[in-house]
Amino acid sequence: MNDIYNIIDAYTTGALSPEEEQYLFATLANDAEARRYFKERQVLSLALKAAEVPFPAELDEAVLSRVQGKRTATIFNGLLQPVYVTAISAAAVLLVMFLFFFNRVESYRSEVDHAMIEISNQKQTIDLLLNGLPTIQVTSQNNNRIHIANN
């Protein structure tokens, strides 16, 4: 059934061959739903043709004169206004400041890493010194004297 609707649409635009037109009218003679759709399409087609208004001849000239009178727009036309120049300058300054502070943070990070390595080395040295000391024994005696003896 959709085929007949497509054929009716093609008929209203004038795109049917003579054989297809014969098939269309033969189908319309037997199908009431197709006739109803055909009538609706014909009414719509006639209404559209009646609503067509030709463009005035001076319209082309008016459009061309306006287009020729205007400058060609480029990306950089608006960028030269003081607000945009100020904004771009501020962005550039902020970018330079960011790069400077990022570099400073990286240098501090490397200094902290170096200090952490030094602290680790010093801890290992202290541990070696403490482990190298001789062990001692601390005991107390009756009269609250502390006796320290080397083992």
N, C-alpha and C positions, 0 to 999 in steps of 0.2 A: 504494500500500500504506500510505503514511503517513496517508491519509484514514481508513482503517479504525481505525488506532490512535487518531486524534483522536476518532473517533466512540465508540470503547470508553471512552476517558477521559471523554467527556461523559456517557456512560451511567452510569458509576460515581459521578458527581457529581449525577446526576438532571436533566441539562440537555437531554435529547433529546425531540423531538416524537414522537408515535405513528408517523408515517411513517418517521422516521429509525430508530426501534426496529425496525420491520418490515425495513428494509434491513439493519440490523445482524444480526438473527437469520438472515436469508437468507444473508448473507455468511458467518456463522459455520458454517452448515451445510455450506458448500463449501470452507472454507479452514482447514486444520489449524493453521497458524502463528497465524492470528487467534484461533482457539479457545484455543490455549496462552496467548497474551497476555491474552485475556479472563479465563481462570481465574486467572492471576497477579494481575491487577488486582482481581478479586473477593476473593481471599484477602487481599490488602493492604488493601482497603477494609473488610473485616470485622475485621481485626486493629486497624485504626485506630479503628473504632467501639467495639470492646471495650476499648481502652486509654483512652478518654475518661473523665476523672474530673471530676465536677462540683465547682465551687469552693464552699467553705463559705460560708454566708451571712454569717458574722461577719468574713470577709476584707475585705469592703468597709468595714465599720466600723473595722477595725484600720488600714487604709491611710488612711482619712480622718482618724482621730484623730492619726496620726503627722504627716500633712501639715499639719493645722491647728495642731499644737503647735510647728512649726518657724517660724522667722522667714523672711520673704521675703528671698532673697539678692539683693544688688545688687553692682554693680561696686566701690563705694566701701567695702564692709564690711571687706575685707581690707587696704585701703590705709591705714587708720588705725592699724595696728600699728606699734610703734616701729621695727622693722627697715625697713619700707617707707618710713616718714617719713624715716629717716636716709638711705636710699638716694636718695630723691627730692631731699632737700636737697643731698646731695653732687653729684648730677647737675646741679642748678641752679647750684651754685657753680662746677663745672667748665665749664659753659656760659658763665657770665659771664667766667671767666678766659680761655676760648678767644676770646671776642669781643674782650676787652681786648688780648690778644696779637696777634690778627689785625689789629686796628686799628693797633697799634704797628708791625707788619711792613709794613703798607701805607704808613705814614708814612715809614719808613726807605726803602722802595722808591722813593717819590716823591723823597726827598732824594738818593738815589743817581742817579736819572734826571736830576735837576737838576744834580748834580755832573758827570755824564757830558757833558751839554750844555756846561757851563762849560769842561771839559777840551777838548772838541772846538773850541770857539771860541778858546781859548788856543793850541791847536796850529795853527789856521789863522793866527793873528796871528804866531806865531813863524815859520811858513813864509813869510809875506809879508815879514817883516823880513829873514830870511836871503836870500831871493831879491832883495831890494832892495839889498843890499850890493854894492859894486863887486868885480869879480873881481881876484885878484892872481896873480902868477906867482912861484913860488919856484924859484930855481936855486942851484947850488953852484959854487964856483970852486975853482981848483987848491989853494989853501992852506986848504981846509976851512971857508971862510967861507960863510955863507948870505946870499944877496942876495934881498930881497923887493922886487918892483917892481909898481907899479900899472899895469894895462893901459890 
